[in-house]
Amino acid sequence: MADDLTRASKGQERLDWWDLPAGLLAAGAALLLYLRTLAPGLLPGDSGEFQTLAYLLGDTHPTGYAVYLLLAKPFTWLPLGDVAYRVNLFSAVMAGLTIGGVYLAGKLLTGHRGPAVLGGLALAVSPTFWSQALIAEVYTPGAAFLVGVLLPLLWWERRRQPWALFAAGVAGGLSLGVHLTVPLLAPAVLLFLLLSRRRGETVWRPALLGALAGVGLALLAFLIVDLHASPANYFNSVVFPSRSAWGLEATDLDSPLERLLFGLSARQFHPFMFADPAGVMPRLARGYFGHLPGEIFPLALALAGLGALGLLMRRPRPALLLLVALATQWLYTFNYEIWDLYVFHIPGYVLLALLAGAGAGRLLDGWLALARNLRGHRAVGVLLVVSLLVLGVWPMLAPHWDDVLAGGPPAFGFDEYPVDDFSLELLHPLATATVLDLPEGSVVFTDWAMLYPFYYVAHIEQGRTDLTFVETFPRDDVGGLAGSVIGYVAAQLPYRPVFFSERVPELRQAGFAFSPFRAGPTRLYRVRAVASSGRFDNRRGAEFAAVSRMFPASSAPPR
């Protein structure tokens, strides 16, 4: 009898026609939550960059997100809110798709719908995942592609259909243009295929062909975005004016391939990666595990542990797929000392949510086996699953329930999170009033937080493509103003007004002066040459002359 139950349970570890509406229901419930709390408009920093470049199409900051931009682009056409809101909406939709995918993957792991729903909803209300579903960012699309790799693999493990391996490969290859945490699945996927392959079975060919197709499409997406070359792209606004900060010569980055490799290399982030594993790993790991119960409720974490053990005993290959993937994510994130590290843990939360669903399924299987001869045991099983859902999900939702009822973004309290009182109330009006008062053809040096809000207002809303905005200090690991910026200013100044958001001593030392200028509510400093000082030509004349030739005076830096 027990053997019959085991066989029946294994037979349920497939998808049927009822799972599609069930998955859509899980995705829809999450999407309703995100729509209710969605950030309403323009945001600073990275989010402002994505809101702007999803519409204009241009290269983004490393590692480059061309596939993300092309997927978000159709959302900018929707007749809902403004462009900024529509790109925020894209994140919410991708988050909902992730939750639906977690449900389907959980059903393939457990054979039960209730535990699969638990895994999806545990992820849906995880504060970090929820926070990224409300803003223009790459992390929920990245999570969707992560599930897009895992789900076909789990399907293939049950059905042995080669198209599923091809689909997983395509999703993995495309993810190069979404977020590079997704390709970290590669070691786990290779081990899974190696252990799952049967004698004479074709495994590597469809997986490899799919991966090559996905990489090819990702490269095509990069070319489309790169050749479109919006003046607001990252290279024009950040890299080229400060090229000396990267040790770049005048002829560097003049081809799409060079720009692609520059983006993928993410060289300004290298000092934060694997700098001191012995010292950094233990500290970051302690911080992660200390914070983890604030992301996934302890009951769900306990279920994840049970799910890992249960899968290792019953289905070791999927267990190793998830556990090796989780270990790889931890190895990476515990060696990456970056200011917004918390968002890089989202792939790990996806994997833990799948394991939590598997644990709930294992608990349900245990109850059904133990009480199979008791009348009403299935009803009790339903109550068990409902109880786990309530106890595992509600404690994470409850602290923000008032925000859900009020219809606004919760105050998650994360460092560097772009939704706060300033962005909700002041950012857009401030950027609008500032841009309105800028003289024609102005070049404005500002910080990263305001760079793309200014571009958004100028190029998208006001059609002022005569304006150029540049990040003043683009490298956190390199102090001071890049020498090439001085050459850039020298080239622009005879023909275009140049402003800085702060007085920069390096410009004074090079023979320039500042005069205060008010643009709307924003205080800027207009740069003027001091011809009588003689310091400009004498101190750095050769460098300035070389750099000036790289920047036509009447336009943005060339591409």
Secondary structure as GFF3:
##gff-version 3
##sequence-region A 1 559
A	DSSP	alpha_helix	2	11	.	.	.	ID=ss1
A	DSSP	alpha_helix	19	36	.	.	.	ID=ss2
A	DSSP	alpha_helix	45	56	.	.	.	ID=ss3
A	DSSP	alpha_helix	66	72	.	.	.	ID=ss4
A	DSSP	three_ten_helix	73	77	.	.	.	ID=ss5
A	DSSP	alpha_helix	83	110	.	.	.	ID=ss6
A	DSSP	alpha_helix	113	124	.	.	.	ID=ss7
A	DSSP	alpha_helix	127	132	.	.	.	ID=ss8
A	DSSP	alpha_helix	139	159	.	.	.	ID=ss9
A	DSSP	alpha_helix	162	174	.	.	.	ID=ss10
A	DSSP	three_ten_helix	175	177	.	.	.	ID=ss11
A	DSSP	three_ten_helix	182	185	.	.	.	ID=ss12
A	DSSP	alpha_helix	186	196	.	.	.	ID=ss13
A	DSSP	alpha_helix	204	228	.	.	.	ID=ss14
A	DSSP	alpha_helix	234	234	.	.	.	ID=ss15
A	DSSP	pi_helix	235	239	.	.	.	ID=ss16
A	DSSP	three_ten_helix	243	246	.	.	.	ID=ss17
A	DSSP	alpha_helix	256	265	.	.	.	ID=ss18
A	DSSP	three_ten_helix	267	272	.	.	.	ID=ss19
A	DSSP	alpha_helix	277	291	.	.	.	ID=ss20
A	DSSP	three_ten_helix	292	294	.	.	.	ID=ss21
A	DSSP	alpha_helix	298	314	.	.	.	ID=ss22
A	DSSP	alpha_helix	316	333	.	.	.	ID=ss23
A	DSSP	three_ten_helix	341	345	.	.	.	ID=ss24
A	DSSP	alpha_helix	346	370	.	.	.	ID=ss25
A	DSSP	alpha_helix	377	397	.	.	.	ID=ss26
A	DSSP	three_ten_helix	398	400	.	.	.	ID=ss27
A	DSSP	alpha_helix	401	406	.	.	.	ID=ss28
A	DSSP	alpha_helix	421	421	.	.	.	ID=ss29
A	DSSP	pi_helix	422	426	.	.	.	ID=ss30
A	DSSP	alpha_helix	427	436	.	.	.	ID=ss31
A	DSSP	beta_strand	443	446	.	.	.	ID=ss32
A	DSSP	alpha_helix	448	455	.	.	.	ID=ss33
A	DSSP	pi_helix	456	461	.	.	.	ID=ss34
A	DSSP	beta_strand	468	471	.	.	.	ID=ss35
A	DSSP	alpha_helix	483	492	.	.	.	ID=ss36
A	DSSP	beta_strand	498	500	.	.	.	ID=ss37
A	DSSP	alpha_helix	505	509	.	.	.	ID=ss38
A	DSSP	beta_strand	512	519	.	.	.	ID=ss39
A	DSSP	beta_strand	522	529	.	.	.	ID=ss40
A	DSSP	three_ten_helix	531	533	.	.	.	ID=ss41
A	DSSP	alpha_helix	535	548	.	.	.	ID=ss42
###
